[in-house]
Amino acid sequence: MERFAEWVKRRGRPAVAVVFILTLVFGYFVPKVGVNSDLISFLPQNDPVVKVYKEIGEKFGGNTLVLVIIESDSIFSHHVLSTIKKLEDAYKEIEGVGFTQSLVSMIDIKKIEDGIEVGNLIEGEIPEDKKELERLKEYVMGREMYRGAIVSEDGRYTAIMIKVLEGYDRMKVGEEIIKTTEKLKGDLRTYYGGLPAVMHFVNKMITGDIKKLMPITIVLVMIVLFLGFHTGAGVFLPLLCVLIATVWSVGLMSITGVDLSLVSNIMPVLLISIGSAYGIHVINRFYEEKDIVKTIKTVGKPVIMAGATTLAGFLSFLTADMRQIREFGLFSGLGVLFALIFSIIIIPTLLGAMHIRKKKEVKHTVAKRFMDSLSLFVVRREKVIIAVAFTLAIASIAGIPRITRAVNLTEYFRPESEVRKTNEIVFHKFGGSNPIVVDVKGDIRSPETLIYMFYLEKKLRGLPHAVRSRSIASMLAEVNYNLNGIYAVPETRDKVDNLWFFLEGQDILSMMVDDEEKEATIEVAVGTDNTGEIRKVVAEAEKILRTPPRDIAWEMLEEDAKRCGIEVKKEMLQVEPPPLTGREVKKYLESSEAMIELPPYLKNKVIKLSLRRDFEGIKKLLSGYPPEDVEYLIEDIEVRLEDEERENRIDAMYANITGGRKLSFEDEKRIKGDLYYFTVKLPSISSPQVIQTGFPRIQVRLDRKLLKNQIQSLVIALFLVFLMILWQLRSLQGSLFSLIPIVFTILLNFGLMAYLKIPLDNATMMIASLAIGMGIDYTIHFTHRFREEHLRGKSLKESLKRTLETTGVAIMVNAISVTMGFLALLGGSLIPLVRFGMLVSFTMLVSSLSALMLLPALLLYYKPSYIERR
Amino acid sequence: MILLLLSLTGNDILAKVDSIMNAPRDRESVGIMVLVDRNGKKKERKIRMWQRGEKKLIRFLAPDEVKGVGFLSLSDERMYLFMPAFKKVRRIASHAKKESFMNSDFSYEDIGSSDYKKKWDGKIISETDSTWVLELTPKPGADVSYSKLIMEVKKSNYLVKRVEFYGKKGDKEKEMTMKKEKKVGNYWTFEELVMENLKTGHKTIMKLEDVKFDQGLSDNIFTERNLKRYR
């Protein structure tokens, strides 16, 4: 240390010059630092669950949707609908925008007598007539396809969906969409959802927070420094060091291509608050010693120790699963290291150069008097202090099991923020934007796979909080219903192919099946964002996926009946349908699709023969017609006979099940669809490979990781700090004693979290380790000075008094300045960071007070031998 | 002859293009459509098509998933779909005309009968020895989804060699190029067309084989009944 001090004295000035030049270089790169607001990149990227989630999101385009939500008391009015049209037309002109969908452009497929009608929900011009608008409203709100999907249940919100094309910068397109909307929306209230739009807001938040919070922190720290030192140098020199350190570490981030994230945006605030501490101790000592060499010799070691332990706290994050936290740990750690080095080189050098050697005796009257009474209090009440601390620690430990965890990224935002408001609306009005997704791999077009998917979707739809679902299977069932009146996936491949033809080319298809038809998804919207509830839903979904179906047709029926409050029994399916009348054959023969147009008397004969299934008879009867057409005719008749029989059976079973009760249109459609499977031969269902993904699963995964990361970094930080103190004190006893204040602090931190219901999240998870790294500094400074005084021959009590008067003041100034700096975070936009600021401030106060009170109380009470040893 | 050519206006050329395209009374052909996505992956479809005026009957021949499916269009709003697996014909009352044709880059609008003259105003913007280049702007009130077309027409037979489709914002959205042409009987027709969607990177290649003109196709061809004769 002495050699280093000499070096600083001799070479300080050129070293400082080099630092300043390098600062200009790093400073050049600071504005170029990237900002990454991608919420998904927040996740541990190498985790298999996350990998699947990302893959699925990219493959099926889920991450590329922008939602513009419009709020109005009269959605179905000429004014609102025309605005939607205007907006949608404008979106289509934006480069990179693929398909768009809204109330105005929605394609509507209606079942009509002999087929279907394909059209737009609104044909041609937007209607102005009140009655027509009222009819439209009734129609839309009456259909499960639209209600809750494109218009909210209460009819006050409607969504415009916009897909960003592959190969375009999502965020840019998102920004363009927002700009266009703001320009054209007029007096309508709008909200933006979907990753590309959310990223835009988060980005603004990240840079906005830095611009807003950094000056506040600087001012707060300056105030504290002024109160502590009453000198210009005392205020500006520590600040200068941390500002340079901040420029260096942000500049390094920029040069190495690491982006600022939702976590690292607090780095400047953090470095200014923490880093100024080293300067404070150096200046404090310099004013005492009034000599560069002496100052560095005495205070150098504890300051370096303090910096090293803080560094250890940050470095413990390098083991975290989340990349952002690792990066944050690394660059903040570097920043701390820089601040430390600059504090012991720049401050003494500049102080020496500024000739402020003779400083008027500091009149820390208030501080000194406070410290004197504090030492008196400790001396008199050592046992009380120990007892109170012990009680608090026990109470905190008791609270630990109550700590909740929050991994929902939307909880990152303040309730009044744009992101959060949109999320609430998407959540409560449209059943959530983060559905459970089941990825199915196999031959998707085969009825085996599709019926299994249909079954899974029904089962998953029965999960608690499930509100909506979609998959290629239920889409095909819907097409089948529209074309053939049966809401079920057909049992043969030919039939599936025919229905699939109908969907081909629709954009929505690409969001449910991949191009090769080897992979498909089932999405189930979950209407809760409570981490605990989601954990339950995810576990139950997993159970459904892992349980092979026993009797697939029966289970589907059971599930749908349960939704209508009906308990089905097997005997309800034992029916004796009425005899066939030939009504379907008759209808066919009379239609224009009949292969042969028969005169009435022949029609009746054909019907009679077909009821006896005497197809040879029909052939004979129609021998005058082209034989090929007769073949076709007989095939058609066979199908119509089957149709009639099936219809009769389904009606009879349905009557048994409902017992005459009238079910809603949608319920009837579903149950009759289930009954269809009891009238045909089902293919043998083999369960394909299914994986649960979707954000809920990720949340559960993150939740577990969070706890693991917390414990891991806590243990690492504690261990590293312990080793350092052991190395410094060379006493096991001393090291363990030194850990007491900090362990106490951490316990209190967890206690506070438990009783104030502050959840463990990505940011609060870091506090314990940081508190260890930073809080131990106070103990180090205290112990160093206390031993120094004691070894000079002072009694324990006198040593305490002297320590508190000198180093104690620095510790207090340090703790208050860090606390003040972190309090600036309370004005931040991100909730975990607000909580983070609050808890760090709290832990700094607790750890400084325990270093100044609890530790001396323990030392006075136990009189451990390490204090005496040289 | 030369004098006649010199005096042609853009609109005259459009009228000629229409009349050449619409000259045959009826047409039967096999079409092969290759859909190419932005990654170069191909999907092929084969159809047989009968056409007389507005009436159109399309039968899918390949691949297996769509074989036997039939499509009958009697007018813009009266269309029928035949699903062989269900042995049923279903009427499709469609009002959505701008939808793409069979998942290709052609829209129904693009492949409909030639009526450039009705919807567009043509202006010659340049010419070479063998072609005219026209700029087409929509006639007032015309229901079209492009702001402008640039069309290259062959002087020798009035076949359209190339069309560029411009969106409302003035950016090029699609480009159609005729790759091959041939004369069948008295008529010139394209043999291979490529439609490229510049926005999505998709491409559709349409090849015509076995083209027959003026067979005197009867009304019986364009019936639901005939739609069902898929074997």
Interface residues (C-beta under 8 A of the other chain):
Chain A: K92 E93 E95 G98 I107 I112 D114 G115 I116 E117 V118 G119 N120 E123 L165 E166 G167 R445 L483 N484 P490 T492 D494 K495 D497 N498 L499 W500 F501 F502 E504 G505 D515 S592 E593 A594 M595 E628 D629 Y632 E635 D636 V639
Chain B: D37 R38 K41 D64 E65 V66 V69 Y80 L81 M83 P84 A85 F86 K87 K88 V89 R90 R91 I92 A93 S94 H95 A96 E99 S100 M102 N103 S104 G167 K168 K169 D171 K199 T200 G201 T223 E224 R225 K228 R229
